[in-house]
């Protein structure tokens, strides 16, 4: 299972801890330290669409209108912290650490 997020993200750390406590082997990928490959970004965007871009983040608020109007894949490549997180890949893709995602992954 791969968990894509930021090492400083409380939600990502919480998800990793709970998944490991449930017996899952979690490979954590910090998207700031290890930028996502274009094909991974495209796969995530195909699965989640506009929900993948966190428009409530500080990074988004600091962007000018031209940057906000850019292609979402380019935005995420240029600013990895814009990605809503975590993205969890266990063969299926999951976005966030909501009760639905927890139910699907923790049982």
WOMOHU-V275972 format. One record per run of one state. SS is the DSSP state (h for helix, s for strand, l for the rest). FROM is the first residue (numbers start at 1). TO is the last residue. If there is no record, write none. Layout:
# WOMOHU-V275972
SS_FROM_TO ; SS_FROM_TO
This chain:
# WOMOHU-V275972
l_1_1 ; s_2_5 ; l_6_9 ; h_10_21 ; l_22_26 ; s_27_30 ; l_31_37 ; h_38_52 ; s_53_53 ; l_54_57 ; h_58_62 ; l_63_64 ; h_65_68 ; l_69_71 ; h_72_78 ; l_79_79 ; h_80_82 ; s_83_83 ; l_84_86 ; s_87_89 ; l_90_92 ; s_93_95 ; l_96_98 ; h_99_106 ; l_107_107
